[in-house]
């Protein structure tokens, strides 16, 4: 049985951007989640790089060790 995930256009864009980031890394996104502003091996490293890039309030998260398949349906 396949599970289908319905995503908003914003979520689909964010997922697409995150899939370009290295696996098993910390990533900082711009506040509007439209671009990656920093990538590193630790949270502290990404926070410092984000600050140096001029992003005062980035969204910081960790990418998975492996991406699984995702199926999309239109809303």
N, C-alpha and C positions, 0 to 999 in steps of 0.2 A: 504494500500500500504506500502510495506517495503522499507526502504532505505538501500542500501548497501554501506559500506565504504571500499575503497581500501586503504590499509596501506602498507608502506614500512616495511621490516623486522625490521628495527630499531625502528619504531614507535610501532610496535606490542610488541617488547621486553619492551619498556618504559611503555606501557599501562599495561602489565602484572606485571611489578615491582610496578607500582603505585597502582594497585588493592590490593597489599599486605599491603599497608600503611593504617593506621586508617583513617576513614572518617572524614571530616571537620577538618583536621589538616594541619599544615604547614610541608612541606617535602623538604629536601635538597637531590639532586641527585649528584653523582659524575659528573665531567665535561663530561665524555663519556656517561653519562646517563645509566650506567650498574648496579648501585647499589644505595640504599638509605644510606646516610651517617648520617642523623639526622632527627628526627621527634619531633615536639613540637606544642604547642598551639598558639604561636605567631611567627611572622617573626623574631623578635629580638632574641627570644630563639633559633630558628633553626640556625640563622646566628652565634650565639655564640657557639653552639654545633658543627657546621661544622668547625669553626675555631679551636676549641679544638681537633677535630678529624684529623686536618692537611689538610683539604680541603680549599685551598685559594680561589678557584673560583667555588663554587658549583652552581647548578641550583636550585633555590628555588621557590616552587609553593605551592598552596593550593589545597588539595584534595576536591572533591565535598561532599556534605552532603549525597548524594545517587548516586550509580552508575546505569546508565541506561543500557539496553541491547545493545550490539554491535554485528553486523554481519560483518564478514570479507570475502573478496573475494581475490583470488590469483591474483597477478600481473603478 
